[in-house]
Amino acid sequence: MSLSPESGHEELTPVPVQRVIARNTLWNVVGRAWDAIGALVLTPYIVWRIGLDDYGVWGLVASFAGYVTLFDLGLGSGYAKFIAEYAARGEHDRISRLLSTAVSFYAVLGVALAAVGFPLLGYAAAQFTLFMGVTTEDAATLVLLVQFSFVIFIVGNCIAPLTAVQPGLQRMDLSNAVGFAVWLIKIIATIALLESGHGLRGLMYTSGLVTGVFGVSSLVIAYRLVPRLRLSSSHISREEFRALFGYGWRAQIARLSNLLTFETDLVIIGFLYRTLGLVGVYKVGLELANKVRQVPLMFIGALLPAASELDAKEDEARLTRLYLVSTKYIGAITVPLALFSAAFGGVIMQAWMGRGLDDAAWVFRILVIGYAANILQ
């Protein structure tokens, strides 16, 4: 990026790929580290305040939210890729058409999904609570949580194109700065609401607040990074929709595979054992394994925009070298980290959550090995 002296705005001019990857990786390391620290501090507090049963409910709602994301039809997977390509070719108007098309499509889709899905989700959640044998009060809370998470999904779909501007233009510094601020708000809001006795509903309110803050900040930053950005119905483009859908349906298959790998286990445990406390124990091990998994993934996240830029320039030689070198580095990070976590899983879990969660430690050990195999594929 360079600063235009005439406009005072940042122009979409590329910088060398090596510098971009190094800078983005550094910012991703800082962002992921803060994310991990926040989660590692917040999770024991949440479990202590609401108990393993309610934490199991929260985990099931999170799994449901993961499957709901399939309704975005995979379009979101291509935002950063196409923004990076258009910026590399200087096609700034296409960024406006891309974002206008995506936001408009998801606004219409959201209204349709809400009209059909909102009552059906309430009914399904109510039937599930009967199956699990929970109390009437807990059943009402679960129904509310499921419906609210659906609303957050609809709003998040409309926000997602704007949030993709930062990684698409390879400004990981901004995306991680926003992430830092949002996490800070999340921690403060969670503690305030749980200490006020709001329980699971407090976690729900926090999610809504975080989504709102994230959306507003992403909108402001998008206009700052792309001064000529225009979001309007006149910029809706069939060409951009076809490009997004053509790329997205392939990514949707990979997403379904990830959901089956990372989200289904909590649901299966809930149905098989019908014990929310056991779901909560599993969720604790899952959370820790996910944090370990994020370490190699933060390097992968810095590569996609750079790879898209090289692809747009048809620089196959450097693209191939980028792939080979990055694969070696990611393997060198993933394998030792997974082996260490599996060997000392009990010690790590005890240091994090205290005594009495040996089962969660075994969940952590098993999952961290599986996640490592997934990343190295």
BAKOLZA-513960 format. One record per residue (C-alpha): residue number from 1; residue in three letters; y, x, z. Coordinates in steps of 0.5 Angstrom, whole numbers, plus 500, padded with zeros to 3 digits. Each point is the difference from the previous one (the first is absolute). Example, Ala and Ser with C-alpha at 12.3 -4.5 7.8 and 13.67 -1.06 7.14 Angstrom:
BEGIN
<site k="1" r="ala" py="491" px="525" pz="516"/>
<site k="2" r="ser" py="507" px="502" pz="498"/>
***
This chain:
BEGIN
<site k="1" r="met" py="500" px="500" pz="500"/>
<site k="2" r="ser" py="507" px="502" pz="499"/>
<site k="3" r="leu" py="507" px="497" pz="502"/>
<site k="4" r="ser" py="504" px="498" pz="494"/>
<site k="5" r="pro" py="508" px="502" pz="502"/>
<site k="6" r="glu" py="502" px="494" pz="496"/>
<site k="7" r="ser" py="497" px="495" pz="503"/>
<site k="8" r="gly" py="498" px="503" pz="507"/>
<site k="9" r="his" py="493" px="497" pz="499"/>
<site k="10" r="glu" py="493" px="503" pz="499"/>
<site k="11" r="glu" py="498" px="501" pz="493"/>
<site k="12" r="leu" py="492" px="500" pz="498"/>
<site k="13" r="thr" py="500" px="507" pz="498"/>
<site k="14" r="pro" py="493" px="503" pz="501"/>
<site k="15" r="val" py="499" px="507" pz="505"/>
<site k="16" r="pro" py="494" px="505" pz="499"/>
<site k="17" r="val" py="494" px="497" pz="501"/>
<site k="18" r="gln" py="498" px="505" pz="505"/>
<site k="19" r="arg" py="506" px="499" pz="504"/>
<site k="20" r="val" py="499" px="492" pz="500"/>
<site k="21" r="ile" py="493" px="501" pz="503"/>
<site k="22" r="ala" py="502" px="505" pz="505"/>
<site k="23" r="arg" py="506" px="496" pz="502"/>
<site k="24" r="asn" py="496" px="493" pz="500"/>
<site k="25" r="thr" py="494" px="503" pz="504"/>
<site k="26" r="leu" py="504" px="503" pz="505"/>
<site k="27" r="trp" py="504" px="493" pz="501"/>
<site k="28" r="asn" py="493" px="496" pz="500"/>
<site k="29" r="val" py="497" px="505" pz="505"/>
<site k="30" r="val" py="506" px="498" pz="505"/>
<site k="31" r="gly" py="500" px="493" pz="498"/>
<site k="32" r="arg" py="492" px="499" pz="502"/>
<site k="33" r="ala" py="501" px="505" pz="506"/>
<site k="34" r="trp" py="505" px="495" pz="503"/>
<site k="35" r="asp" py="496" px="494" pz="498"/>
<site k="36" r="ala" py="494" px="503" pz="503"/>
<site k="37" r="ile" py="503" px="502" pz="506"/>
<site k="38" r="gly" py="503" px="493" pz="501"/>
<site k="39" r="ala" py="494" px="496" pz="499"/>
<site k="40" r="leu" py="496" px="505" pz="505"/>
<site k="41" r="val" py="505" px="498" pz="505"/>
<site k="42" r="leu" py="501" px="493" pz="498"/>
<site k="43" r="thr" py="492" px="498" pz="500"/>
<site k="44" r="pro" py="498" px="502" pz="507"/>
<site k="45" r="tyr" py="506" px="496" pz="502"/>
<site k="46" r="ile" py="499" px="494" pz="496"/>
<site k="47" r="val" py="492" px="500" pz="502"/>
<site k="48" r="trp" py="503" px="500" pz="508"/>
<site k="49" r="arg" py="504" px="495" pz="499"/>
<site k="50" r="ile" py="496" px="495" pz="496"/>
<site k="51" r="gly" py="493" px="502" pz="501"/>
<site k="52" r="leu" py="494" px="501" pz="496"/>
<site k="53" r="asp" py="499" px="493" pz="498"/>
<site k="54" r="asp" py="507" px="499" pz="497"/>
<site k="55" r="tyr" py="500" px="506" pz="497"/>
<site k="56" r="gly" py="494" px="498" pz="496"/>
<site k="57" r="val" py="503" px="494" pz="498"/>
<site k="58" r="trp" py="506" px="504" pz="498"/>
<site k="59" r="gly" py="495" px="505" pz="496"/>
<site k="60" r="leu" py="497" px="494" pz="496"/>
<site k="61" r="val" py="507" px="497" pz="498"/>
<site k="62" r="ala" py="501" px="507" pz="497"/>
<site k="63" r="ser" py="494" px="500" pz="496"/>
<site k="64" r="phe" py="502" px="493" pz="498"/>
<site k="65" r="ala" py="506" px="503" pz="498"/>
<site k="66" r="gly" py="497" px="505" pz="496"/>
<site k="67" r="tyr" py="496" px="495" pz="496"/>
<site k="68" r="val" py="506" px="496" pz="498"/>
<site k="69" r="thr" py="503" px="506" pz="497"/>
<site k="70" r="leu" py="495" px="499" pz="494"/>
<site k="71" r="phe" py="505" px="494" pz="498"/>
<site k="72" r="asp" py="505" px="505" pz="498"/>
<site k="73" r="leu" py="496" px="500" pz="494"/>
<site k="74" r="gly" py="500" px="508" pz="500"/>
<site k="75" r="leu" py="507" px="500" pz="497"/>
<site k="76" r="gly" py="503" px="504" pz="506"/>
<site k="77" r="ser" py="496" px="506" pz="499"/>
<site k="78" r="gly" py="504" px="502" pz="493"/>
<site k="79" r="tyr" py="507" px="500" pz="503"/>
<site k="80" r="ala" py="501" px="507" pz="502"/>
<site k="81" r="lys" py="496" px="502" pz="494"/>
<site k="82" r="phe" py="504" px="497" pz="495"/>
<site k="83" r="ile" py="507" px="501" pz="503"/>
<site k="84" r="ala" py="498" px="507" pz="500"/>
<site k="85" r="glu" py="499" px="500" pz="493"/>
<site k="86" r="tyr" py="506" px="496" pz="498"/>
<site k="87" r="ala" py="504" px="505" pz="504"/>
<site k="88" r="ala" py="497" px="506" pz="497"/>
<site k="89" r="arg" py="502" px="497" pz="493"/>
<site k="90" r="gly" py="507" px="498" pz="502"/>
<site k="91" r="glu" py="498" px="492" pz="499"/>
<site k="92" r="his" py="504" px="498" pz="506"/>
<site k="93" r="asp" py="501" px="493" pz="497"/>
<site k="94" r="arg" py="492" px="499" pz="500"/>
<site k="95" r="ile" py="500" px="501" pz="507"/>
<site k="96" r="ser" py="505" px="494" pz="501"/>
<site k="97" r="arg" py="495" px="496" pz="496"/>
<site k="98" r="leu" py="494" px="502" pz="503"/>
<site k="99" r="leu" py="503" px="499" pz="507"/>
<site k="100" r="ser" py="503" px="493" pz="498"/>
<site k="101" r="thr" py="493" px="498" pz="497"/>
<site k="102" r="ala" py="496" px="502" pz="506"/>
<site k="103" r="val" py="505" px="497" pz="505"/>
<site k="104" r="ser" py="500" px="493" pz="496"/>
<site k="105" r="phe" py="493" px="500" pz="499"/>
<site k="106" r="tyr" py="498" px="500" pz="507"/>
<site k="107" r="ala" py="505" px="496" pz="502"/>
<site k="108" r="val" py="497" px="494" pz="496"/>
<site k="109" r="leu" py="493" px="502" pz="502"/>
<site k="110" r="gly" py="502" px="500" pz="507"/>
<site k="111" r="val" py="503" px="493" pz="500"/>
<site k="112" r="ala" py="493" px="498" pz="497"/>
<site k="113" r="leu" py="496" px="503" pz="504"/>
<site k="114" r="ala" py="503" px="498" pz="506"/>
<site k="115" r="ala" py="500" px="492" pz="498"/>
<site k="116" r="val" py="492" px="501" pz="499"/>
<site k="117" r="gly" py="498" px="505" pz="505"/>
<site k="118" r="phe" py="504" px="499" pz="506"/>
<site k="119" r="pro" py="496" px="494" pz="502"/>
<site k="120" r="leu" py="494" px="502" pz="498"/>
<site k="121" r="leu" py="501" px="507" pz="504"/>
<site k="122" r="gly" py="501" px="496" pz="506"/>
<site k="123" r="tyr" py="494" px="496" pz="499"/>
<site k="124" r="ala" py="495" px="506" pz="499"/>
<site k="125" r="ala" py="503" px="504" pz="506"/>
<site k="126" r="ala" py="499" px="493" pz="505"/>
<site k="127" r="gln" py="493" px="500" pz="497"/>
<site k="128" r="phe" py="499" px="507" pz="502"/>
<site k="129" r="thr" py="502" px="500" pz="507"/>
<site k="130" r="leu" py="495" px="494" pz="501"/>
<site k="131" r="phe" py="495" px="505" pz="497"/>
<site k="132" r="met" py="502" px="505" pz="505"/>
<site k="133" r="gly" py="501" px="495" pz="506"/>
<site k="134" r="val" py="507" px="502" pz="502"/>
<site k="135" r="thr" py="504" px="496" pz="504"/>
<site k="136" r="thr" py="505" px="495" pz="497"/>
<site k="137" r="glu" py="506" px="504" pz="502"/>
<site k="138" r="asp" py="497" px="506" pz="497"/>
<site k="139" r="ala" py="498" px="496" pz="494"/>
<site k="140" r="ala" py="507" px="497" pz="499"/>
<site k="141" r="thr" py="503" px="508" pz="500"/>
<site k="142" r="leu" py="495" px="502" pz="495"/>
<site k="143" r="val" py="502" px="495" pz="495"/>
<site k="144" r="leu" py="507" px="501" pz="501"/>
<site k="145" r="leu" py="499" px="508" pz="499"/>
<site k="146" r="val" py="496" px="499" pz="494"/>
<site k="147" r="gln" py="505" px="495" pz="497"/>
<site k="148" r="phe" py="506" px="505" pz="502"/>
<site k="149" r="ser" py="496" px="506" pz="497"/>
<site k="150" r="phe" py="500" px="496" pz="493"/>
<site k="151" r="val" py="507" px="499" pz="500"/>
<site k="152" r="ile" py="501" px="507" pz="501"/>
<site k="153" r="phe" py="496" px="502" pz="494"/>
<site k="154" r="ile" py="504" px="495" pz="496"/>
<site k="155" r="val" py="506" px="503" pz="502"/>
<site k="156" r="gly" py="497" px="507" pz="500"/>
<site k="157" r="asn" py="498" px="499" pz="493"/>
<site k="158" r="cys" py="508" px="499" pz="498"/>
<site k="159" r="ile" py="502" px="506" pz="504"/>
<site k="160" r="ala" py="494" px="505" pz="497"/>
<site k="161" r="pro" py="504" px="501" pz="493"/>
<site k="162" r="leu" py="506" px="502" pz="504"/>
<site k="163" r="thr" py="496" px="505" pz="504"/>
<site k="164" r="ala" py="497" px="503" pz="494"/>
<site k="165" r="val" py="507" px="503" pz="498"/>
<site k="166" r="gln" py="500" px="506" pz="505"/>
<site k="167" r="pro" py="493" px="502" pz="499"/>
<site k="168" r="gly" py="501" px="499" pz="492"/>
<site k="169" r="leu" py="506" px="504" pz="500"/>
<site k="170" r="gln" py="496" px="505" pz="505"/>
<site k="171" r="arg" py="505" px="499" pz="505"/>
<site k="172" r="met" py="495" px="501" pz="506"/>
<site k="173" r="asp" py="505" px="502" pz="505"/>
<site k="174" r="leu" py="503" px="493" pz="499"/>
<site k="175" r="ser" py="494" px="496" pz="501"/>
<site k="176" r="asn" py="498" px="504" pz="506"/>
<site k="177" r="ala" py="507" px="500" pz="503"/>
<site k="178" r="val" py="499" px="492" pz="499"/>
<site k="179" r="gly" py="493" px="500" pz="503"/>
<site k="180" r="phe" py="502" px="504" pz="506"/>
<site k="181" r="ala" py="506" px="495" pz="501"/>
<site k="182" r="val" py="495" px="494" pz="499"/>
<site k="183" r="trp" py="495" px="503" pz="505"/>
<site k="184" r="leu" py="505" px="501" pz="505"/>
<site k="185" r="ile" py="502" px="493" pz="500"/>
<site k="186" r="lys" py="493" px="498" pz="500"/>
<site k="187" r="ile" py="499" px="504" pz="507"/>
<site k="188" r="ile" py="506" px="497" pz="503"/>
<site k="189" r="ala" py="498" px="493" pz="498"/>
<site k="190" r="thr" py="493" px="500" pz="502"/>
<site k="191" r="ile" py="501" px="503" pz="507"/>
<site k="192" r="ala" py="506" px="495" pz="501"/>
<site k="193" r="leu" py="496" px="494" pz="497"/>
<site k="194" r="leu" py="494" px="502" pz="504"/>
<site k="195" r="glu" py="503" px="501" pz="506"/>
<site k="196" r="ser" py="503" px="493" pz="500"/>
<site k="197" r="gly" py="493" px="497" pz="500"/>
<site k="198" r="his" py="500" px="498" pz="492"/>
<site k="199" r="gly" py="493" px="503" pz="499"/>
<site k="200" r="leu" py="497" px="500" pz="493"/>
<site k="201" r="arg" py="506" px="495" pz="498"/>
<site k="202" r="gly" py="505" px="506" pz="502"/>
<site k="203" r="leu" py="496" px="505" pz="495"/>
<site k="204" r="met" py="501" px="494" pz="495"/>
<site k="205" r="tyr" py="507" px="500" pz="501"/>
<site k="206" r="thr" py="501" px="508" pz="500"/>
<site k="207" r="ser" py="496" px="500" pz="493"/>
<site k="208" r="gly" py="505" px="495" pz="497"/>
<site k="209" r="leu" py="506" px="504" pz="503"/>
<site k="210" r="val" py="497" px="506" pz="497"/>
<site k="211" r="thr" py="499" px="497" pz="493"/>
<site k="212" r="gly" py="508" px="497" pz="500"/>
<site k="213" r="val" py="503" px="507" pz="502"/>
<site k="214" r="phe" py="495" px="503" pz="495"/>
<site k="215" r="gly" py="502" px="496" pz="494"/>
<site k="216" r="val" py="508" px="500" pz="501"/>
<site k="217" r="ser" py="500" px="508" pz="501"/>
<site k="218" r="ser" py="495" px="500" pz="493"/>
<site k="219" r="leu" py="505" px="496" pz="497"/>
<site k="220" r="val" py="506" px="504" pz="502"/>
<site k="221" r="ile" py="497" px="507" pz="498"/>
<site k="222" r="ala" py="497" px="497" pz="493"/>
<site k="223" r="tyr" py="507" px="498" pz="498"/>
<site k="224" r="arg" py="503" px="507" pz="503"/>
<site k="225" r="leu" py="494" px="504" pz="496"/>
<site k="226" r="val" py="501" px="496" pz="493"/>
<site k="227" r="pro" py="508" px="498" pz="500"/>
<site k="228" r="arg" py="498" px="496" pz="493"/>
<site k="229" r="leu" py="495" px="496" pz="503"/>
<site k="230" r="arg" py="501" px="493" pz="499"/>
<site k="231" r="leu" py="495" px="495" pz="503"/>
<site k="232" r="ser" py="501" px="493" pz="496"/>
<site k="233" r="ser" py="496" px="495" pz="496"/>
<site k="234" r="ser" py="503" px="502" pz="494"/>
<site k="235" r="his" py="496" px="507" pz="501"/>
<site k="236" r="ile" py="493" px="497" pz="500"/>
<site k="237" r="ser" py="496" px="503" pz="495"/>
<site k="238" r="arg" py="493" px="498" pz="497"/>
<site k="239" r="glu" py="499" px="507" pz="498"/>
<site k="240" r="glu" py="501" px="503" pz="507"/>
<site k="241" r="phe" py="495" px="495" pz="503"/>
<site k="242" r="arg" py="495" px="501" pz="495"/>
<site k="243" r="ala" py="501" px="508" pz="502"/>
<site k="244" r="leu" py="499" px="498" pz="507"/>
<site k="245" r="phe" py="494" px="496" pz="499"/>
<site k="246" r="gly" py="497" px="504" pz="496"/>
<site k="247" r="tyr" py="500" px="506" pz="505"/>
<site k="248" r="gly" py="499" px="496" pz="506"/>
<site k="249" r="trp" py="494" px="496" pz="498"/>
<site k="250" r="arg" py="496" px="507" pz="500"/>
<site k="251" r="ala" py="503" px="502" pz="507"/>
<site k="252" r="gln" py="498" px="493" pz="502"/>
<site k="253" r="ile" py="493" px="502" pz="500"/>
<site k="254" r="ala" py="501" px="506" pz="504"/>
<site k="255" r="arg" py="504" px="496" pz="505"/>
<site k="256" r="leu" py="494" px="495" pz="501"/>
<site k="257" r="ser" py="495" px="506" pz="501"/>
<site k="258" r="asn" py="505" px="503" pz="505"/>
<site k="259" r="leu" py="500" px="493" pz="504"/>
<site k="260" r="leu" py="493" px="500" pz="500"/>
<site k="261" r="thr" py="500" px="507" pz="503"/>
<site k="262" r="phe" py="505" px="499" pz="505"/>
<site k="263" r="glu" py="501" px="493" pz="502"/>
<site k="264" r="thr" py="494" px="496" pz="499"/>
<site k="265" r="asp" py="496" px="503" pz="506"/>
<site k="266" r="leu" py="505" px="497" pz="505"/>
<site k="267" r="val" py="498" px="493" pz="497"/>
<site k="268" r="ile" py="493" px="502" pz="500"/>
<site k="269" r="ile" py="500" px="502" pz="507"/>
<site k="270" r="gly" py="504" px="493" pz="502"/>
<site k="271" r="phe" py="495" px="496" pz="497"/>
<site k="272" r="leu" py="493" px="504" pz="502"/>
<site k="273" r="tyr" py="502" px="500" pz="507"/>
<site k="274" r="arg" py="505" px="495" pz="502"/>
<site k="275" r="thr" py="503" px="504" pz="505"/>
<site k="276" r="leu" py="508" px="502" pz="499"/>
<site k="277" r="gly" py="499" px="506" pz="505"/>
<site k="278" r="leu" py="495" px="503" pz="496"/>
<site k="279" r="val" py="505" px="499" pz="494"/>
<site k="280" r="gly" py="506" px="503" pz="504"/>
<site k="281" r="val" py="495" px="506" pz="502"/>
<site k="282" r="tyr" py="499" px="501" pz="492"/>
<site k="283" r="lys" py="507" px="500" pz="499"/>
<site k="284" r="val" py="502" px="505" pz="505"/>
<site k="285" r="gly" py="495" px="505" pz="496"/>
<site k="286" r="leu" py="502" px="498" pz="493"/>
<site k="287" r="glu" py="508" px="501" pz="502"/>
<site k="288" r="leu" py="498" px="507" pz="502"/>
<site k="289" r="ala" py="496" px="501" pz="494"/>
<site k="290" r="asn" py="506" px="498" pz="495"/>
<site k="291" r="lys" py="505" px="504" pz="504"/>
<site k="292" r="val" py="495" px="506" pz="498"/>
<site k="293" r="arg" py="499" px="498" pz="493"/>
<site k="294" r="gln" py="508" px="500" pz="499"/>
<site k="295" r="val" py="500" px="507" pz="500"/>
<site k="296" r="pro" py="497" px="502" pz="493"/>
<site k="297" r="leu" py="503" px="493" pz="497"/>
<site k="298" r="met" py="507" px="503" pz="502"/>
<site k="299" r="phe" py="499" px="505" pz="495"/>
<site k="300" r="ile" py="497" px="495" pz="495"/>
<site k="301" r="gly" py="506" px="496" pz="500"/>
<site k="302" r="ala" py="505" px="506" pz="498"/>
<site k="303" r="leu" py="496" px="501" pz="494"/>
<site k="304" r="leu" py="500" px="493" pz="496"/>
<site k="305" r="pro" py="508" px="500" pz="498"/>
<site k="306" r="ala" py="499" px="507" pz="498"/>
<site k="307" r="ala" py="494" px="499" pz="496"/>
<site k="308" r="ser" py="503" px="494" pz="497"/>
<site k="309" r="glu" py="506" px="504" pz="498"/>
<site k="310" r="leu" py="496" px="505" pz="497"/>
<site k="311" r="asp" py="496" px="495" pz="496"/>
<site k="312" r="ala" py="506" px="497" pz="497"/>
<site k="313" r="lys" py="502" px="507" pz="498"/>
<site k="314" r="glu" py="493" px="500" pz="497"/>
<site k="315" r="asp" py="499" px="507" pz="503"/>
<site k="316" r="glu" py="493" px="500" pz="501"/>
<site k="317" r="ala" py="499" px="507" pz="501"/>
<site k="318" r="arg" py="504" px="500" pz="507"/>
<site k="319" r="leu" py="497" px="493" pz="501"/>
<site k="320" r="thr" py="493" px="503" pz="500"/>
<site k="321" r="arg" py="502" px="506" pz="504"/>
<site k="322" r="leu" py="503" px="495" pz="505"/>
<site k="323" r="tyr" py="494" px="496" pz="501"/>
<site k="324" r="leu" py="495" px="506" pz="501"/>
<site k="325" r="val" py="505" px="503" pz="505"/>
<site k="326" r="ser" py="501" px="494" pz="504"/>
<site k="327" r="thr" py="493" px="498" pz="500"/>
<site k="328" r="lys" py="498" px="507" pz="503"/>
<site k="329" r="tyr" py="506" px="500" pz="506"/>
<site k="330" r="ile" py="498" px="493" pz="502"/>
<site k="331" r="gly" py="493" px="502" pz="500"/>
<site k="332" r="ala" py="501" px="506" pz="505"/>
<site k="333" r="ile" py="504" px="495" pz="504"/>
<site k="334" r="thr" py="496" px="494" pz="501"/>
<site k="335" r="val" py="493" px="504" pz="501"/>
<site k="336" r="pro" py="502" px="504" pz="506"/>
<site k="337" r="leu" py="504" px="494" pz="503"/>
<site k="338" r="ala" py="494" px="495" pz="499"/>
<site k="339" r="leu" py="495" px="505" pz="503"/>
<site k="340" r="phe" py="505" px="502" pz="506"/>
<site k="341" r="ser" py="501" px="492" pz="502"/>
<site k="342" r="ala" py="493" px="498" pz="499"/>
<site k="343" r="ala" py="498" px="506" pz="505"/>
<site k="344" r="phe" py="505" px="499" pz="505"/>
<site k="345" r="gly" py="501" px="492" pz="499"/>
<site k="346" r="gly" py="498" px="499" pz="508"/>
<site k="347" r="val" py="505" px="504" pz="502"/>
<site k="348" r="ile" py="506" px="498" pz="495"/>
<site k="349" r="met" py="498" px="493" pz="502"/>
<site k="350" r="gln" py="500" px="501" pz="508"/>
<site k="351" r="ala" py="507" px="504" pz="499"/>
<site k="352" r="trp" py="503" px="494" pz="496"/>
<site k="353" r="met" py="497" px="494" pz="503"/>
<site k="354" r="gly" py="497" px="502" pz="507"/>
<site k="355" r="arg" py="493" px="499" pz="502"/>
<site k="356" r="gly" py="496" px="494" pz="499"/>
<site k="357" r="leu" py="500" px="500" pz="492"/>
<site k="358" r="asp" py="494" px="504" pz="498"/>
<site k="359" r="asp" py="498" px="495" pz="495"/>
<site k="360" r="ala" py="507" px="501" pz="497"/>
<site k="361" r="ala" py="499" px="507" pz="500"/>
<site k="362" r="trp" py="493" px="499" pz="496"/>
<site k="363" r="val" py="504" px="496" pz="495"/>
<site k="364" r="phe" py="505" px="505" pz="499"/>
<site k="365" r="arg" py="495" px="505" pz="499"/>
<site k="366" r="ile" py="496" px="496" pz="494"/>
<site k="367" r="leu" py="507" px="498" pz="497"/>
<site k="368" r="val" py="503" px="506" pz="499"/>
<site k="369" r="ile" py="494" px="503" pz="497"/>
<site k="370" r="gly" py="500" px="494" pz="495"/>
<site k="371" r="tyr" py="507" px="501" pz="499"/>
<site k="372" r="ala" py="500" px="507" pz="498"/>
<site k="373" r="ala" py="494" px="499" pz="495"/>
<site k="374" r="asn" py="505" px="494" pz="497"/>
<site k="375" r="ile" py="506" px="505" pz="499"/>
<site k="376" r="leu" py="496" px="505" pz="497"/>
<site k="377" r="gln" py="497" px="496" pz="494"/>
***
